[in-house]
Amino acid sequence: MIAALQELFLTWQSAIGFVGINGLLALSVYATLSCGQLSLANAGFMAIGAFASALLTQHTALPFAAVLAVAALLPAAVAVPLGLPVLRLRGVFLAIATIGFGEMVRLGFVNWDYTNGALGLVGIPQRTTLPVVYLLLVAAAFLFWRLRGSRHGQALEAIREDEAVARTLAIDSTRYKLAMFVLGAGLAGLAGALDAHLTFMVAPSGFGFGRVVEMLVYAVVGGITSFIGPVIGAAFLTLLPEVLRVLGELVGVEPGPLRQFLNGAILLAVILFLPHGLASLPRRLRRWRERRKGVALAA
């Protein structure tokens, strides 16, 4: 009984840790979406942060805070020369170009003997703790909260709505887009470092196209109209498999295929009935109650 409780505690502790890490990944996608840019390079930036932090931990005596700083700054530095040319592209062309960057990074690590090729690195010390994860998540969310409603936030909104009009208002769209691209890269690298030091290992296979889609789905399901939406989406989709697994065990139903079906059904329902994401659910419920009240008064 005690062993079962300990296993349950460790399972949910890891799940809660991944909620925070995936929240950072979702915010890294939101950073570029906030100015109307669909960048899918974040898996590549995450890989850079993860491998850099793992190598520093294994081969140096740097404190974990310094390792996290390098994991954020290195992909941010890579994002500057990458962003200058690719951010001239728009829409699907930008998405394809940034996917290409992510694949280039992944294949680079696959063919690099120093990182053990496709097998990756194992035995990474577990330095990631829940307080560290959520302190960084809160700091990132606070940054976006400060941007919202500020002069810079209004400039980002103008660029997202119509970049040509924003330029006529003397808004330097190139500078703003590059700044958010670099910020997204730094957050992705930070999440990669936290993930590597939570799971004890890092391998190139974890940063393929599937991870790119996963990050984007977090943001879309949660809602991209505000910074809190992607965090909600990440928490919902990270905890959903665990909740369905527990429910399946309670009713005596083997999860597996049923869990995948329910995952897909819930995602489809959110996209169809909540086009602005889960973050819009309270507002939708409030409007529904107001309409019901109005109908009752009219009757």
C-alpha positions in Angstrom: 0.0 0.0 0.0 2.8 2.4 1.0 4.7 1.5 -2.2 1.6 2.2 -4.3 1.1 5.6 -2.7 4.7 6.5 -3.2 4.5 5.5 -6.9 1.3 7.6 -7.2 2.9 10.6 -5.6 6.0 10.4 -7.8 3.8 10.0 -10.9 1.7 13.1 -10.1 4.8 15.0 -9.0 6.4 14.4 -12.4 3.1 15.3 -14.2 2.9 18.6 -12.3 6.5 19.3 -13.2 5.8 18.7 -16.9 2.8 21.1 -16.6 5.2 23.9 -15.8 7.7 22.9 -18.4 5.1 22.6 -21.1 3.6 26.0 -19.9 7.0 27.6 -20.8 7.0 25.8 -24.2 3.5 27.1 -24.8 4.6 30.7 -23.9 7.5 30.3 -26.3 5.1 29.7 -29.1 2.8 32.5 -27.9 5.7 35.0 -28.0 5.9 34.9 -31.8 2.1 34.4 -32.3 1.6 37.6 -30.3 3.0 39.6 -33.2 1.3 37.5 -35.9 4.2 35.2 -36.7 3.9 31.4 -36.9 7.3 30.2 -36.1 7.9 26.4 -35.6 11.6 26.6 -34.7 11.0 26.1 -31.0 11.7 22.4 -30.9 15.2 23.2 -32.3 15.7 25.9 -29.7 14.5 23.5 -27.0 17.1 20.9 -28.2 19.9 23.4 -28.0 19.0 24.3 -24.5 18.6 20.7 -23.4 21.9 19.4 -24.8 23.8 22.5 -23.7 22.6 22.2 -20.2 23.2 18.5 -20.1 26.8 18.8 -21.3 27.5 21.6 -18.9 26.1 19.6 -16.0 28.1 16.5 -16.9 31.4 18.2 -17.7 31.6 21.3 -15.5 30.8 22.2 -11.9 28.6 25.2 -12.8 25.7 25.9 -10.4 22.3 25.0 -11.9 21.3 28.7 -12.1 24.2 29.4 -14.4 23.4 26.3 -16.5 19.8 27.5 -16.9 21.1 30.9 -17.9 23.3 29.4 -20.6 20.4 27.2 -21.8 18.3 30.3 -22.3 20.9 32.6 -23.7 22.5 30.2 -26.2 19.3 29.6 -28.3 18.4 33.3 -27.9 21.8 34.1 -29.5 21.2 31.6 -32.3 17.8 33.2 -32.9 19.2 36.6 -33.8 21.1 35.6 -37.1 18.3 33.1 -37.9 15.5 35.6 -37.3 16.9 38.4 -39.4 16.3 36.6 -42.7 13.5 34.2 -41.9 11.2 36.8 -40.3 11.0 38.5 -43.7 8.8 35.5 -44.7 5.2 35.3 -43.7 2.6 32.6 -43.1 3.2 29.1 -44.4 6.6 30.1 -45.8 7.9 31.2 -42.4 6.5 28.0 -40.8 8.3 25.8 -43.4 11.6 27.7 -43.0 11.5 27.4 -39.2 10.6 23.7 -39.4 13.7 23.3 -41.6 15.8 24.9 -38.9 14.4 22.5 -36.3 15.2 19.5 -38.4 18.7 20.8 -39.1 19.3 21.1 -35.4 17.9 17.6 -34.7 19.9 15.9 -37.4 23.0 17.8 -36.3 22.7 16.2 -32.8 21.9 12.8 -34.4 25.2 12.9 -36.3 27.3 14.5 -33.5 29.4 11.9 -31.7 30.0 14.2 -28.7 26.3 14.0 -27.8 26.2 10.2 -28.4 24.4 10.5 -31.7 20.9 9.3 -31.9 21.1 7.6 -28.5 21.6 11.0 -26.8 22.8 11.6 -23.3 21.8 9.7 -20.2 22.5 9.9 -16.5 21.9 13.6 -16.3 21.6 14.7 -12.7 18.1 15.5 -11.6 18.3 19.1 -10.6 14.9 20.3 -11.7 12.6 20.9 -8.8 8.9 22.1 -8.8 9.8 25.5 -7.1 12.4 26.2 -9.8 10.0 25.3 -12.6 7.1 27.4 -11.3 9.2 30.3 -10.3 10.4 30.5 -14.0 6.9 30.0 -15.3 5.5 32.8 -13.1 8.4 35.1 -14.1 7.7 34.4 -17.8 3.9 35.0 -17.3 4.7 38.2 -15.4 6.7 39.4 -18.3 3.9 38.9 -20.8 1.4 40.4 -18.3 3.6 43.5 -18.1 3.7 43.7 -21.9 -0.1 43.5 -22.1 -1.6 47.0 -22.3 1.9 48.7 -22.4 3.2 50.7 -25.4 5.2 47.7 -26.6 2.2 45.4 -26.2 0.1 47.7 -28.2 2.8 47.8 -30.9 2.8 44.0 -31.0 -1.0 43.9 -31.3 -0.9 46.4 -34.2 1.7 44.3 -36.0 -0.5 41.2 -35.5 -3.6 42.9 -36.9 -1.9 44.6 -39.9 1.8 45.0 -40.2 1.6 47.5 -43.1 -0.6 49.8 -41.1 1.7 49.4 -38.1 4.6 50.6 -40.2 2.7 53.7 -41.2 2.4 54.4 -37.5 6.2 54.4 -37.2 6.3 51.0 -35.5 9.5 49.2 -36.3 7.9 45.8 -37.0 11.2 44.1 -37.8 12.7 45.0 -34.4 9.5 43.8 -32.5 9.2 40.6 -34.4 12.9 39.8 -33.8 12.6 40.6 -30.1 9.7 38.2 -29.7 11.4 35.5 -31.8 14.5 35.8 -29.5 12.3 35.7 -26.4 10.5 32.6 -27.6 13.9 30.9 -28.3 15.1 31.7 -24.8 12.0 30.3 -23.2 12.1 27.1 -25.3 15.8 26.6 -24.4 15.0 27.1 -20.7 12.2 24.5 -21.0 14.6 22.1 -22.7 17.1 22.4 -19.8 14.4 21.8 -17.2 13.1 18.8 -19.1 16.5 17.3 -19.5 17.2 17.6 -15.7 13.8 16.1 -14.8 13.9 13.1 -17.1 17.6 12.2 -16.6 18.1 11.9 -20.4 17.9 13.9 -23.6 17.8 12.4 -27.2 17.4 14.0 -30.6 14.2 11.9 -31.2 12.4 14.1 -28.6 12.7 17.2 -30.7 11.1 16.1 -34.0 8.0 17.5 -35.8 5.7 15.8 -33.3 7.1 18.0 -30.5 6.5 21.1 -32.7 2.9 20.2 -33.2 2.5 19.5 -29.5 3.7 23.0 -28.6 1.4 24.6 -31.1 -1.6 22.6 -29.9 -0.9 23.8 -26.4 -1.3 27.4 -27.5 -4.3 26.9 -29.8 -6.3 24.8 -27.4 -5.7 27.2 -24.5 -6.3 30.2 -26.7 -3.9 32.8 -28.1 -5.8 35.9 -27.3 -3.9 36.3 -24.0 -0.8 34.9 -22.4 -2.7 32.8 -19.9 -4.4 30.7 -22.6 -1.3 28.8 -23.7 -0.5 28.0 -20.1 -4.1 26.7 -19.5 -3.8 24.6 -22.7 -0.5 23.1 -21.6 -1.8 22.2 -18.2 -5.0 20.7 -19.7 -3.3 18.6 -22.3 -0.5 17.5 -19.9 -2.8 16.3 -17.2 -5.5 14.9 -19.4 -3.7 11.5 -20.1 -3.0 11.0 -16.4 -6.7 11.8 -15.4 -8.0 9.4 -18.1 -5.6 6.7 -16.9 -6.8 7.0 -13.3 -10.5 7.0 -14.4 -9.8 4.0 -16.6 -8.3 2.1 -13.6 -11.3 3.1 -11.4 -13.9 1.8 -13.8 -11.8 -1.2 -14.7 -11.3 -0.2 -18.3 -7.9 -0.6 -19.9 -6.7 2.8 -21.1 -4.6 2.8 -24.3 -6.8 3.1 -27.4 -9.7 4.5 -25.5 -7.5 7.2 -24.0 -6.2 8.2 -27.4 -9.8 8.3 -28.7 -10.9 10.5 -25.8 -7.9 12.8 -26.2 -8.8 13.3 -29.8 -12.5 13.8 -29.1 -11.8 16.4 -26.4 -9.4 18.3 -28.6 -12.0 18.3 -31.5 -14.7 19.6 -29.1 -12.5 22.4 -27.9 -11.6 23.5 -31.4 -15.2 23.3 -32.7 -17.1 24.9 -29.7 -14.3 27.1 -28.2 -12.5 28.6 -31.2 -10.8 31.1 -28.8 -9.5 28.3 -26.6 -10.2 27.1 -23.1 -9.3 30.6 -21.7 -12.5 31.9 -23.2 -14.7 29.3 -21.4 -15.6 31.6 -18.4 -16.6 34.4 -20.7 -18.7 32.1 -22.8 -20.5 30.7 -19.7 -21.1 34.2 -18.4 -22.7 35.3 -21.7 -24.8 32.1 -21.7 -26.1 32.8 -18.2 -26.9 36.4 -19.2 -28.9 35.2 -22.2 -30.7 32.7 -20.0 -31.5 35.4 -17.5 -32.7 37.7 -20.3 -35.0 35.0 -21.7 -36.4 34.2 -18.2 -37.2 37.9 -17.6 -38.8 38.3 -21.0 -41.0 35.3 -20.3 
